[in-house]
């Protein structure tokens, strides 16, 4: 099984012309075979965020890539995104599902077995992102779950689980062997690679 690949955006890495650079990064990632793009620009106001999301949706048009908005269901719906990605402490996925037209995707971040079970039991989530799996420069000092923690979570749910946190191209095989369905990350997609 080929891994699901999810690019998570971080405009702070892109300099003053970040908007153009981010949209181009998303376009190149889509051409390279990335399946999901999570627009995670949590401090952007609704208007600029909606504009960015609309541009990214346009950038992936004609590819299999789907654009998701981090925790802003209103922006995701208004900007024509393909889904929303909910934080672990966000509102329920059923609430999002009730507002969204099919085939809208709903994902959720989880950091523990208990959060995984709660998301699974709620029944409205399409996939989970679990982490932090390995040490990562974007969140230094956080406790990591390791491959064992990932395996426990993946084994406890029927939902696809994407591993996040310190995942590199060299570690994809390791996380897939632990039961993950794919990977999510920021820096591992700095140079998009074509995926067959």
C-alpha positions in Angstrom: 0.0 0.0 0.0 1.3 3.4 -1.0 1.4 6.0 1.9 -1.0 8.9 2.0 1.0 12.1 1.9 -0.2 15.3 3.6 1.6 18.6 3.3 1.1 20.9 6.3 1.7 24.6 5.4 3.7 27.1 7.4 4.0 30.5 5.7 6.6 31.7 8.2 9.2 29.6 6.5 8.6 31.3 3.1 9.7 35.0 3.6 7.9 38.2 2.9 6.4 37.1 -0.4 4.9 34.1 1.4 1.4 34.1 -0.2 2.7 33.6 -3.8 5.4 31.2 -2.5 2.9 29.1 -0.5 0.5 28.8 -3.4 3.3 27.7 -5.7 4.5 25.2 -3.1 1.1 23.7 -3.0 0.9 23.6 -6.8 4.2 21.8 -7.0 3.3 19.4 -4.2 0.1 18.5 -6.0 2.0 17.9 -9.2 4.4 15.8 -7.2 1.7 13.5 -6.0 0.8 14.8 -2.5 -2.7 13.7 -1.6 -3.7 16.2 1.1 -2.7 19.8 1.8 -3.6 21.1 5.3 -3.6 24.9 5.3 -2.5 25.5 8.9 -2.2 29.2 9.2 -3.9 29.6 12.5 -3.1 33.3 13.0 -4.5 34.5 9.7 -7.8 36.4 9.8 -10.8 35.0 8.0 -10.5 37.1 4.9 -6.8 36.6 4.1 -7.2 32.9 5.0 -10.2 32.4 2.7 -8.2 34.1 -0.1 -5.2 31.9 0.4 -7.4 28.7 0.6 -9.2 29.7 -2.6 -5.9 30.2 -4.4 -4.7 26.8 -3.2 -7.9 25.1 -4.3 -7.4 26.6 -7.7 -3.7 25.5 -7.7 -4.6 21.8 -7.2 -7.4 21.8 -9.7 -7.1 18.8 -12.1 -5.0 16.8 -9.6 -6.0 14.2 -7.0 -4.8 16.6 -4.2 -7.4 17.8 -1.7 -7.1 21.0 0.3 -8.1 21.1 3.9 -8.3 24.1 6.3 -7.0 23.8 9.8 -10.0 24.1 12.2 -11.9 26.9 10.3 -14.9 25.1 9.0 -16.5 28.4 8.0 -13.5 29.3 5.9 -13.2 25.9 4.4 -16.9 26.0 3.2 -16.7 29.6 2.0 -13.5 29.1 0.1 -14.5 25.8 -1.6 -12.0 23.7 0.2 -12.3 19.9 0.1 -12.3 19.5 3.9 -11.4 20.6 7.4 -8.8 19.4 9.8 -9.9 19.7 13.4 -7.6 20.2 16.4 -7.8 17.6 19.2 -9.6 20.1 21.4 -11.9 21.5 18.7 -15.6 21.1 18.2 -17.0 17.7 17.3 -16.7 16.1 13.8 -20.4 15.4 13.8 -21.1 19.1 14.0 -18.8 19.7 11.0 -20.4 16.8 9.1 -23.9 18.3 9.6 -22.8 21.5 7.9 -20.7 20.1 5.0 -21.8 18.7 1.7 -20.4 15.3 0.6 -17.7 14.3 -0.1 -16.2 16.8 2.4 -13.3 15.4 4.3 -13.0 15.7 8.0 -9.7 14.9 9.9 -8.7 15.3 13.5 -5.4 15.6 15.3 -4.9 13.1 18.2 -2.1 12.8 20.7 -3.1 9.8 22.8 -5.0 6.5 22.7 -7.9 8.1 24.6 -8.3 10.9 22.0 -8.0 8.3 19.2 -10.8 6.2 20.7 -13.1 9.3 21.3 -12.6 10.4 17.6 -13.3 6.8 16.4 -16.4 6.4 18.5 -17.8 9.8 17.3 -18.1 8.3 13.9 -17.9 11.4 11.6 -14.1 11.5 11.1 -12.4 10.3 7.9 -8.8 10.2 9.1 -6.6 11.0 12.1 -3.2 12.6 12.3 -1.2 11.3 15.3 1.9 12.8 16.8 4.4 13.8 17.8 6.0 10.5 16.7 9.7 11.6 16.5 11.6 14.7 17.7 11.0 17.7 15.5 12.5 21.1 15.1 9.0 22.7 14.7 8.0 21.6 18.2 11.2 21.2 20.2 11.1 19.7 23.7 7.8 17.9 23.2 7.5 14.3 24.5 7.5 11.9 21.5 5.3 8.8 21.2 7.8 6.8 19.1 6.9 4.0 16.8 5.4 2.0 19.6 2.9 4.8 20.4 2.0 5.1 16.8 1.5 1.3 16.5 -0.8 1.4 19.5 -3.0 4.1 18.1 -3.1 2.6 14.6 -4.1 -0.7 16.0 -6.9 0.8 18.1 -8.9 2.4 15.2 -10.4 1.5 11.9 -9.6 5.1 10.7 -6.6 5.8 8.6 -3.8 7.3 10.8 -1.2 9.7 9.4 2.0 10.0 11.4 3.3 13.5 12.1 6.3 14.9 13.9 9.9 14.4 12.8 8.9 12.1 9.9 11.3 12.1 7.1 11.3 10.3 3.7 13.7 7.7 5.3 11.2 7.0 8.1 8.1 6.4 5.9 8.7 2.7 5.8 9.1 2.5 9.5 5.8 4.4 10.2 4.0 2.3 7.6 5.2 -0.9 9.2 3.8 0.4 12.5 0.3 0.5 10.9 0.1 4.1 9.7 -1.7 4.8 6.4 0.7 7.7 5.6 2.5 10.7 6.9 1.9 14.4 7.4 4.6 17.1 7.8 6.0 20.5 6.9 9.7 20.2 6.3 9.7 16.8 4.6 7.9 18.5 1.7 10.2 21.4 1.3 11.3 19.8 -2.0 8.3 18.0 -3.4 9.1 14.7 -5.1 7.0 13.1 -7.7 5.1 10.1 -6.4 3.9 7.4 -8.9 
